[in-house]
Amino acid sequence: MTEILTRNTSFIDEFGRERIFQGMNIVNKSPNLPGWTEEDFRLIALDGGNMVRLGCVWSGIEPEPGKYNLAYLDSMRQALDWCEKYGMYAFLDLHQDLYSDFGTGYGDGAPAWASIDGDKLKKIYVIWAEGYFFRRPVHKSFDAFWENRAVHGRGLQDWFCDMLRFTVEYLKDKPALVGFDVLNEPFPGTPGGKVFRNLVKRVVKIVATDPRFDRKKAIKELTSGEILNCVDCINNEKLYSRIVDAGKKEIREFDLNRYYPFFKRAASAIRDVTDKGIIFMENCYYSNLGIPCSTPKLTYDNGTEEKNLAFAPHGYDLTVDTPLTNFASPFRIDQIFNEHERTQARLGVPVLVGEWGGMVSGAKEYPALEHLIRKFDRNQWSQTYWHYNNELHTGGIGEILARPYPSAVAGEIKSYNFDRKKQEFVLHYTGDANITAPTEVFLGKKPKNIIATAKYTLEETSLGNCVLKAEPTDGKCVIVAEF
């Protein structure tokens, strides 16, 4: 497998081709061995996946202080071998939700020995994220982590970085491993509870006083039983901006003074072990809603800038993880990802959307998903959908994800798009004949017709998929595939 690097806002390979990645999250949130099989990885590749966000948890790697679970890490090595077998890359995700499970099963991440004692995590009533909003054990544990408070004689971040070094050392020889996402959705701790209260207060104020909020429409929808449609009454750019502004100050403080120092420290731990692999920078949990991310571009203490940095934002509509997910709004999703566009412009690095979707089983919020995938394509963003299950291979969501796309382009991508209604894929790029590897387009099924300015062949993969390979050439190039 070729090495993947970054150049400006693009991923590139060792041939100099621009790369686009699409795939899935496949995450083991349990400290026990995962239940995934080779078939899971084969199905992801069958639908055109070439990237996996491979998740593991601290509690699985280091169940006791300084004692590492090699069987758990061997399961990650096996997953990376399956990725390689099916031509997919993977980046490692050190996952957490609510910091730890606190013996309740609601969260995941840190082992019990690295969690701060507090009130037992109370029952979750509606959605799992309630633990972020209200629960003291979650807040206290994150506070201790960001302060690097001593536990078992050492700071929590010291323990974490040692675990990260060991993990990277154990996995770094795997050809499919392309990079490292050092912490899933970092949460501010106690200030995060304040952010939630501020957001709620701002929503209440808008509903009560702002003339742009359509109260008559909201009351009508509520009385007719369409309870979540009333959220659409906030489908106003200025109103939504007012809501997220209520948390901007606290999140900026967190990004600059808590998260960034840890992120730099964790990245340094990785670079102690290897100079290869991309460092993926996430946004804070609350930036999933569109609160601006203020984390600086990664620069180490010696003044050198990380040469292989990518932004891996997440974004979810307000309805995610609720029974109302079918009311996901393209407008609100745009608000979130427009903010991520501004962060990319500030950082000047490529984007791989680490999580998006996240819909409940059986949901049919296809318009919002189709809207988002088109936005990603316009931005030339890579993405990994949250999350994999084998139902996706045959369902409506799977059809949206398994679209034609350019996986490698011998030159500079100008635009690409798959028009589902017309069943037509179009790629425009400026070719570079000095590149010695072909442009490759995943088509899936064999097209009825091809129009191309470069010589090409259609090849069938070992999985039965059709891939177009076009010879490198100079100048303006176009590839059109009609199905």
C-alpha positions as CSV (number, residue, x, y, z in Angstrom):
1,M,0.0,0.0,0.0
2,T,1.3,3.5,-0.8
3,E,2.1,6.0,1.9
4,I,-0.5,8.7,2.4
5,L,0.7,12.2,3.2
6,T,-0.9,15.7,3.2
7,R,-0.2,18.7,1.0
8,N,-2.0,21.9,1.6
9,T,-5.7,20.9,1.7
10,S,-5.3,17.6,0.0
11,F,-4.4,14.0,0.9
12,I,-1.7,12.7,-1.5
13,D,0.1,9.4,-2.1
14,E,3.7,8.8,-2.8
15,F,3.1,9.1,-6.5
16,G,1.7,12.6,-6.0
17,R,-1.9,11.7,-6.8
18,E,-4.6,13.5,-4.9
19,R,-6.6,11.0,-2.8
20,I,-10.3,10.9,-1.7
21,F,-11.3,8.5,1.0
22,Q,-14.7,7.2,2.0
23,G,-15.6,4.5,4.4
24,M,-16.9,3.6,7.8
25,N,-16.4,3.8,11.6
26,I,-15.9,0.4,13.0
27,V,-15.3,0.9,16.7
28,N,-14.9,-1.4,19.6
29,K,-16.3,0.5,22.7
30,S,-15.9,-2.5,24.9
31,P,-12.8,-3.4,26.9
32,N,-13.4,-7.0,25.7
33,L,-12.3,-8.4,22.4
34,P,-14.4,-7.1,19.5
35,G,-17.0,-9.1,17.7
36,W,-16.1,-8.0,14.2
37,T,-15.2,-10.5,11.5
38,E,-13.4,-10.4,8.2
39,E,-16.8,-10.3,6.5
40,D,-17.5,-6.9,8.0
41,F,-14.4,-5.5,6.3
42,R,-15.1,-7.2,3.1
43,L,-18.6,-5.6,2.9
44,I,-17.2,-2.2,3.5
45,A,-14.8,-2.6,0.7
46,L,-17.5,-4.1,-1.5
47,D,-19.5,-0.8,-1.2
48,G,-16.4,1.2,-2.3
49,G,-14.9,1.9,1.1
50,N,-11.2,2.6,1.1
51,M,-10.9,4.0,4.7
52,V,-11.8,2.7,8.1
53,R,-11.9,4.8,11.3
54,L,-10.8,1.9,13.6
55,G,-11.8,2.6,17.2
56,C,-10.4,1.2,20.5
57,V,-10.7,2.3,24.1
58,W,-8.1,3.0,26.8
59,S,-9.8,0.5,29.2
60,G,-9.3,-2.3,26.7
61,I,-5.6,-1.5,26.1
62,E,-4.6,-0.8,29.7
63,P,-7.1,-2.5,32.2
64,E,-4.6,-2.1,35.0
65,P,-2.0,0.7,35.5
66,G,1.0,-0.1,33.3
67,K,-0.3,-3.5,32.2
68,Y,-1.3,-3.7,28.6
69,N,-3.7,-6.2,27.1
70,L,-1.9,-7.7,24.1
71,A,-4.8,-9.8,23.1
72,Y,-6.9,-6.7,22.7
73,L,-4.2,-5.0,20.6
74,D,-3.8,-8.2,18.6
75,S,-7.4,-7.8,17.6
76,M,-6.6,-4.4,16.2
77,R,-3.6,-5.9,14.3
78,Q,-6.0,-8.4,12.8
79,A,-8.4,-5.7,11.8
80,L,-5.6,-3.8,10.1
81,D,-4.6,-7.0,8.2
82,W,-8.2,-7.3,7.0
83,C,-8.1,-3.7,5.8
84,E,-4.9,-4.4,3.9
85,K,-6.4,-7.5,2.3
86,Y,-9.3,-5.6,0.9
87,G,-7.3,-2.5,-0.1
88,M,-8.5,-0.2,2.6
89,Y,-6.5,2.2,4.8
90,A,-7.4,2.8,8.5
91,F,-6.7,5.4,11.1
92,L,-6.7,4.7,14.8
93,D,-9.4,6.3,16.9
94,L,-8.8,6.4,20.7
95,H,-12.5,6.5,21.5
96,Q,-14.4,7.8,24.5
97,D,-18.0,8.7,25.3
98,L,-18.7,10.2,28.8
99,Y,-15.0,9.6,29.7
100,S,-15.7,6.1,31.0
101,D,-18.5,3.7,31.6
102,F,-18.5,4.2,35.4
103,G,-19.8,0.7,35.8
104,T,-23.1,1.6,34.1
105,G,-22.4,0.7,30.4
106,Y,-23.6,4.2,29.3
107,G,-20.1,5.4,28.4
108,D,-16.7,4.1,27.4
109,G,-13.1,5.1,27.2
110,A,-10.9,5.4,30.3
111,P,-10.5,2.4,32.6
112,A,-12.0,2.5,36.1
113,W,-8.6,3.1,37.7
114,A,-8.3,6.3,35.6
115,S,-11.7,7.7,36.5
116,I,-12.3,10.0,39.4
117,D,-14.7,8.8,42.2
118,G,-17.9,10.7,42.4
119,D,-21.6,10.1,42.5
120,K,-22.6,6.9,40.7
121,L,-23.6,7.8,37.1
122,K,-27.3,8.0,37.2
123,K,-29.8,6.4,34.8
124,I,-29.9,7.9,31.3
125,Y,-33.5,8.7,30.5
126,V,-33.6,9.9,26.8
127,I,-30.1,10.0,25.2
128,W,-26.7,8.8,26.2
129,A,-25.3,12.4,26.0
130,E,-27.2,13.4,29.2
131,G,-24.1,12.3,31.0
132,Y,-22.2,15.2,29.4
133,F,-24.9,17.7,30.3
134,F,-25.7,16.8,33.9
135,R,-23.5,14.1,35.5
136,R,-20.9,15.0,38.1
137,P,-18.7,11.9,37.6
138,V,-18.3,12.8,34.0
139,H,-17.4,16.4,34.7
140,K,-15.1,15.6,37.6
141,S,-13.2,13.0,35.6
142,F,-12.6,15.2,32.6
143,D,-11.6,18.1,34.9
144,A,-9.0,15.8,36.4
145,F,-7.8,14.7,33.0
146,W,-7.3,18.2,31.6
147,E,-5.5,19.2,34.9
148,N,-3.3,16.0,34.6
149,R,-4.2,15.2,38.2
150,A,-2.1,12.4,39.8
151,V,-3.7,9.0,40.0
152,H,-1.7,6.0,41.2
153,G,1.3,8.3,41.5
154,R,1.3,9.8,38.0
155,G,-0.7,12.4,36.0
156,L,-3.6,11.1,34.0
157,Q,-2.3,12.5,30.8
158,D,1.1,10.9,31.6
159,W,-0.6,7.5,31.8
160,F,-2.6,8.2,28.6
161,C,0.5,9.2,26.6
162,D,2.4,6.2,27.7
163,M,-0.5,4.0,26.6
164,L,-0.6,5.8,23.3
165,R,3.2,5.3,22.7
166,F,2.8,1.6,23.5
167,T,-0.2,1.2,21.2
168,V,1.5,3.0,18.3
169,E,4.7,1.0,18.7
170,Y,2.6,-2.2,18.7
171,L,0.7,-1.3,15.5
172,K,3.0,0.9,13.5
173,D,4.4,-1.8,11.2
174,K,0.9,-2.5,9.6
175,P,0.8,-1.1,6.0
176,A,-2.9,-0.2,6.3
177,L,-2.4,2.1,9.3
178,V,-2.4,5.7,7.8
179,G,-2.7,7.9,10.9
180,F,-3.9,8.6,14.5
181,D,-6.9,10.3,16.0
182,V,-5.8,10.8,19.5
183,L,-9.1,11.4,21.3
184,N,-12.7,11.1,20.2
185,E,-14.8,14.3,20.8
186,P,-12.9,15.9,23.7
187,F,-15.3,17.3,26.3
188,P,-14.6,20.3,28.5
189,G,-15.7,18.8,31.9
190,T,-17.4,21.1,34.3
191,P,-17.4,24.1,31.8
192,G,-19.3,21.8,29.4
193,G,-22.2,21.7,31.8
194,K,-22.3,25.5,31.8
195,V,-22.3,25.5,28.0
196,F,-25.3,23.2,27.9
197,R,-27.2,25.4,30.3
198,N,-26.3,28.5,28.3
199,L,-27.5,26.9,25.1
200,V,-30.8,25.9,26.6
201,K,-31.3,29.4,28.0
202,R,-30.6,30.9,24.6
203,V,-33.2,28.6,22.9
204,V,-35.8,29.5,25.5
205,K,-35.1,33.2,25.0
206,I,-35.4,32.9,21.3
207,V,-38.7,31.0,21.5
208,A,-40.1,33.6,24.0
209,T,-39.0,36.9,22.5
210,D,-37.4,36.7,19.0
211,P,-39.8,37.8,16.2
212,R,-38.0,35.6,13.7
213,F,-39.1,32.5,15.6
214,D,-42.5,31.4,14.2
215,R,-44.4,30.6,17.3
216,K,-47.7,30.1,15.5
217,K,-46.2,27.4,13.4
218,A,-44.5,25.8,16.4
219,I,-47.8,25.7,18.3
220,K,-49.6,24.2,15.4
221,E,-47.0,21.5,14.9
222,L,-46.9,20.7,18.6
223,T,-50.7,20.4,18.9
224,S,-50.8,18.2,15.8
225,G,-48.3,15.8,17.3
226,E,-45.4,16.7,15.0
227,I,-43.3,17.6,18.0
228,L,-39.9,17.7,16.4
229,N,-41.0,19.6,13.3
230,C,-41.1,22.7,15.6
231,V,-37.3,22.5,15.7
232,D,-37.5,23.6,12.1
233,C,-38.8,26.9,13.3
234,I,-35.2,27.7,14.2
235,N,-34.2,27.1,10.6
236,N,-32.9,30.6,10.4
237,E,-29.2,31.3,10.0
238,K,-29.1,34.3,12.4
239,L,-31.2,32.4,15.0
240,Y,-29.0,29.3,14.9
241,S,-25.9,31.5,15.1
242,R,-27.4,33.1,18.2
243,I,-27.8,29.7,19.8
244,V,-24.3,28.5,19.2
245,D,-22.8,31.8,20.2
246,A,-24.0,31.1,23.7
247,G,-21.2,28.5,24.1
248,K,-18.5,30.2,22.0
249,K,-16.5,31.8,24.9
250,E,-16.2,28.6,27.0
251,I,-15.3,26.4,24.0
252,R,-12.7,28.8,22.8
253,E,-11.1,28.8,26.3
254,F,-11.2,25.0,26.3
255,D,-9.7,24.6,22.8
256,L,-6.8,26.9,23.5
257,N,-6.0,26.2,27.1
258,R,-7.1,22.6,27.7
259,Y,-7.5,20.6,24.6
260,Y,-4.6,22.0,22.5
261,P,-1.8,21.5,25.1
262,F,-3.0,17.9,25.5
263,F,-3.3,17.4,21.7
264,K,0.2,18.6,21.2
265,R,1.5,16.3,24.0
266,A,-0.3,13.3,22.6
267,A,1.0,14.0,19.1
268,S,4.5,14.3,20.5
269,A,4.1,10.9,22.1
270,I,3.2,9.5,18.7
271,R,6.2,11.2,17.1
272,D,8.4,9.7,19.8
273,V,7.6,6.4,18.2
274,T,7.2,7.1,14.4
275,D,7.6,10.0,12.0
276,K,5.1,8.3,9.7
277,G,1.3,8.7,9.7
278,I,-1.1,11.6,9.7
279,I,-2.1,13.3,12.9
280,F,-5.9,13.8,12.8
281,M,-7.2,16.7,14.9
282,E,-10.8,16.5,16.1
283,N,-13.1,19.3,17.3
284,C,-14.6,19.6,20.8
285,Y,-17.8,17.7,21.4
286,Y,-19.8,20.9,21.3
287,S,-18.4,21.9,17.9
288,N,-20.4,19.0,16.6
289,L,-23.3,21.5,16.8
290,G,-21.5,24.3,15.0
291,I,-19.8,26.1,17.9
292,P,-16.5,27.4,16.3
293,C,-13.4,25.3,16.8
294,S,-10.4,27.4,18.0
295,T,-7.7,24.8,18.3
296,P,-4.5,26.1,16.7
297,K,-2.5,24.4,13.9
298,L,-0.2,21.8,15.5
299,T,3.2,23.3,16.3
300,Y,5.6,21.4,18.7
301,D,7.5,23.0,21.5
302,N,10.7,23.2,19.4
303,G,8.8,25.4,17.0
304,T,8.4,22.9,14.1
305,E,5.0,22.5,12.5
306,E,3.4,19.1,12.1
307,K,3.9,18.3,8.4
308,N,1.1,15.7,8.2
309,L,-1.9,17.2,9.9
310,A,-5.5,16.7,8.9
311,F,-8.8,18.1,10.4
312,A,-11.3,15.3,11.3
313,P,-14.4,17.2,12.3
314,H,-17.7,15.6,13.4
315,G,-21.2,17.0,12.9
316,Y,-24.7,15.9,13.8
317,D,-28.1,17.4,13.5
318,L,-30.0,18.2,16.8
319,T,-32.2,15.2,16.2
320,V,-29.4,12.6,16.2
321,D,-29.7,9.6,18.6
322,T,-33.4,10.4,19.2
323,P,-36.5,8.7,17.7
324,L,-37.0,12.0,15.8
325,T,-33.9,11.4,13.6
326,N,-36.0,11.4,10.4
327,F,-36.6,15.1,10.8
328,A,-32.8,15.9,10.4
329,S,-32.6,19.3,8.7
330,P,-30.2,20.0,5.8
331,F,-30.3,23.6,6.9
332,R,-29.0,22.9,10.4
333,I,-26.4,20.5,9.0
334,D,-25.2,23.2,6.6
335,Q,-24.7,25.5,9.6
336,I,-22.5,23.0,11.3
337,F,-20.4,22.1,8.3
338,N,-20.1,25.7,7.1
339,E,-18.3,26.3,10.4
340,H,-16.0,23.4,9.7
341,E,-15.2,24.9,6.3
342,R,-14.1,28.0,8.1
343,T,-11.8,26.0,10.4
344,Q,-10.3,24.2,7.4
345,A,-9.6,27.6,5.8
346,R,-7.9,28.8,9.0
347,L,-5.8,25.6,9.3
348,G,-5.0,25.1,5.7
349,V,-5.1,21.3,6.0
350,P,-7.2,18.5,4.4
351,V,-10.5,17.3,5.9
352,L,-11.6,13.8,6.6
353,V,-15.0,14.0,8.3
354,G,-14.5,11.4,11.1
355,E,-18.2,11.0,12.0
356,W,-21.5,12.0,10.4
357,G,-24.8,10.3,10.2
358,G,-25.2,8.4,13.4
359,M,-28.8,7.5,12.7
360,V,-30.8,5.0,14.6
361,S,-31.6,1.6,13.1
362,G,-34.4,1.7,10.5
363,A,-34.3,5.5,10.1
364,K,-35.0,7.0,6.7
365,E,-33.6,10.4,6.9
366,Y,-32.2,10.0,3.3
367,P,-32.6,13.6,2.1
368,A,-30.4,14.9,4.9
369,L,-27.7,12.3,4.2
370,E,-27.8,12.8,0.4
371,H,-27.5,16.5,1.0
372,L,-24.4,16.0,3.2
373,I,-22.7,13.6,0.8
374,R,-23.1,16.2,-2.0
375,K,-21.6,18.9,0.3
376,F,-18.6,16.7,1.1
377,D,-18.1,16.0,-2.6
378,R,-18.2,19.8,-3.5
379,N,-15.6,20.4,-0.8
380,Q,-13.5,17.5,-1.9
381,W,-13.7,16.1,1.6
382,S,-13.0,12.5,2.6
383,Q,-15.4,10.9,5.2
384,T,-16.1,7.9,7.4
385,Y,-19.8,7.3,8.2
386,W,-20.9,6.6,11.8
387,H,-21.2,3.8,12.0
388,Y,-20.9,0.3,10.4
389,N,-23.5,-2.4,10.6
390,N,-24.1,-5.0,8.0
391,E,-27.6,-3.7,7.3
392,L,-26.0,-0.8,5.5
393,H,-24.9,-3.0,2.7
394,T,-28.5,-3.5,1.5
395,G,-30.4,-0.5,2.9
396,G,-31.2,2.9,1.5
397,I,-28.3,4.5,3.4
398,G,-25.9,2.1,1.9
399,E,-27.1,3.1,-1.6
400,I,-26.3,6.7,-0.8
401,L,-22.8,5.9,0.5
402,A,-21.8,3.4,-2.2
403,R,-21.7,6.0,-5.0
404,P,-19.0,6.5,-7.6
405,Y,-16.1,8.7,-6.5
406,P,-12.5,9.4,-7.5
407,S,-10.2,7.5,-5.1
408,A,-6.9,8.7,-6.7
409,V,-6.4,11.5,-9.3
410,A,-3.2,12.0,-11.2
411,G,-3.3,15.7,-11.0
412,E,-5.4,18.4,-9.3
413,I,-9.1,17.7,-8.7
414,K,-11.3,20.6,-9.8
415,S,-14.7,19.0,-9.1
416,Y,-16.6,15.8,-9.0
417,N,-20.3,14.8,-8.6
418,F,-22.6,11.9,-8.8
419,D,-26.1,12.9,-9.9
420,R,-28.3,10.2,-8.5
421,K,-31.4,11.2,-10.5
422,K,-29.5,11.2,-13.8
423,Q,-27.3,8.3,-12.8
424,E,-24.3,10.2,-14.0
425,F,-20.8,10.7,-12.5
426,V,-18.6,13.6,-13.7
427,L,-15.0,14.3,-12.7
428,H,-13.0,17.4,-13.8
429,Y,-9.3,17.6,-13.1
430,T,-6.1,19.1,-14.4
431,G,-3.8,16.2,-15.3
432,D,-0.1,15.8,-14.6
433,A,1.7,13.5,-17.0
434,N,4.7,13.4,-14.7
435,I,2.7,11.3,-12.2
436,T,3.5,7.6,-12.9
437,A,0.3,6.1,-11.5
438,P,-3.2,6.2,-13.0
439,T,-6.3,8.1,-12.0
440,E,-8.7,5.7,-10.4
441,V,-12.4,6.1,-10.1
442,F,-14.6,3.7,-8.1
443,L,-17.7,3.0,-10.2
444,G,-19.2,0.0,-8.5
445,K,-21.3,-1.4,-11.3
446,K,-20.3,-1.3,-15.0
447,P,-21.5,1.9,-16.7
448,K,-23.5,2.0,-19.8
449,N,-21.3,4.7,-21.4
450,I,-18.0,6.4,-20.7
451,I,-16.7,9.8,-22.0
452,A,-13.1,10.6,-21.1
453,T,-10.3,12.8,-22.4
454,A,-7.6,10.4,-21.3
455,K,-7.1,6.8,-22.3
456,Y,-8.7,4.5,-19.8
457,T,-9.5,0.9,-19.0
458,L,-12.4,-0.6,-17.0
459,E,-11.2,-3.2,-14.6
460,E,-13.0,-5.6,-12.3
461,T,-11.8,-5.9,-8.7
462,S,-11.5,-9.2,-6.8
463,L,-14.8,-8.2,-5.2
464,G,-16.6,-7.8,-8.5
465,N,-16.6,-4.0,-8.5
466,C,-15.8,-1.9,-11.6
467,V,-13.0,0.6,-11.4
468,L,-11.9,3.0,-14.2
469,K,-8.2,3.6,-14.6
470,A,-7.1,6.5,-16.7
471,E,-3.6,7.1,-17.9
472,P,-1.7,10.2,-16.7
473,T,-1.9,13.1,-19.1
474,D,-1.4,16.9,-19.0
475,G,-4.1,19.6,-19.2
476,K,-7.8,19.7,-18.6
477,C,-9.4,16.3,-18.2
478,V,-12.9,15.1,-17.8
479,I,-14.4,11.6,-17.1
480,V,-18.1,11.0,-17.4
481,A,-19.7,7.7,-16.5
482,E,-23.4,7.1,-17.4
483,F,-25.3,4.3,-15.7
